Amino acid sequence: MLQVKLEKPSPAKVASITFENGQQVLFDIEDLFAVSLYHWRLIRCNFRFYAYSTKMVDGSPCRISMHRLLANTPPGEVTHHLNKITLDNRKANLLNMSPRHHRQLHGIRGYRFEHKRKTTINDRQNISIHQTT
């Protein structure tokens, strides 16, 4: 069984976005530039809220999730929220892992069918979230 050790988040400054329904998305202040490039909205998936945006890439809309953007999650991997709060997108709370290990961590058996998510922007191009000078 895969075990994850929870560590206290570093005392880095935290920024947030507050939505109309009162929900707040947390992220590190150092990621403010990357987050400000998009118009974020909340999407409910599996009874949890996630921050998503949409961007046109090669003439088709592409979904961008804040947690995958900030964690620089490579294609084929998933981003796990260590404290299980999906709107807490601080880097200390995000962990990239394989889908298999993620299912083991949550105690989920394999899928009965092949689950294919929509193409995200990380699958189409490599995004650098740091501002270049």
N, C-alpha and C positions, 0 to 999 in steps of 0.2 A: 504494500500500500504506500502510495506517495504521501509524504508528509511535508508540510510547509511551515517554516518557523516564522511567526509574526514578530516583526521588530517595530519598535516605536518609530514613527515618522520623524525625520530630521526637523529641526526647528526652522525650516525654510519658511519664507513668507508665502501665504496662501491667498490666492485671488478666487473670486467666485462670480458666477452669473446667476441672477435670480430671475425666474420666469414668472409669468402672470399667475400661475396656480400656486405660487409660493415655494416651489421646489428650487433648490440651489445646487449648482454644479461647481465642485471645487477643483482647482488645479493650482500648480505651482506658479508663482509670480514670474519665474524665468520663462515660462511658456506663454506669457501674455501675447507676445507678437504672433506666434503661430495660431493661437486661438482667435485673435482679432481678425484674421484673414477670412473668416467664414461667418455666416449667419446661422447660429445654432438653434435647434428646436428639440423638444423632447419627444421621443417615440417610446411607446409602451410595448415591451416584448417579454413574453413569459412572465407577466405580472410584475415586471420591473421596468423602471424608466432608464433610458440611455440618451445621451446627447449626440445628435446626428446633424449633419449638414449635407447639402447636395451641391455638386459642381459638375459643369459640363466638360467632358473629356472626349475628344474625337467625335463631337456631335451627339453624344448620348449622355444622359444624366448618370452620375456616379455618386453613390452614397459614401459619406465619410463619417466614421465614428470617432468621437473625440478620444476615447481611451486607446484605440488602435493608433491614432495619429501621434499622441503624446508618448506612447510606449514604443513607437517605431516597430510595430509588430510586422514581421515578414509574412509574405503570403504562405498559407498552409499552417500557420500557428494561430492560437487564440490568446486573448489577454484576460487574465484572471484578476479580479479585484480581491485582494487579500482580506479586507474587512467585510466583504460581501455587500458593500454599499456601492451600487453601480454608478452613482453620481459623484463619487469621490475619485477623481482622476489625477490625484497627486502621484508623482512617479514612485514614491515610497509605497504606494498602495497597489501598483500595477506590476504584474509578473507575466512574461510571455512564456507559453508552454505549448506542447503538442496537444492536439485535440484528445488523443488517447489518455494522456496524463490528466488532462482537465476533467474528463469523464470519470476517471478513477478517483480523483480528488473529491468530486461531488457524489460519488457512489452511483453513477448512472451507467446502466448497461449499454452495450452497443446499440446503434440505431437499427431498426428493422428495415429501413430503406436508406438509400444514399441521400444524405442531406447536403444540398448544394445551396450556399448562400449567394445572394446577389453579388456581382462583381463590385469590389470596392476600389477606391482610388489607389490603395496600396498595391493592388494586383496589377494595375496598369502602368504605374510609373513610380519611381522612387522619390519620396518626398523628403526634403531636408527641412526640419522645423526650426533650425537656427538661422537667425538673420545674418547675412553676410555683409561685411563692411567693405 
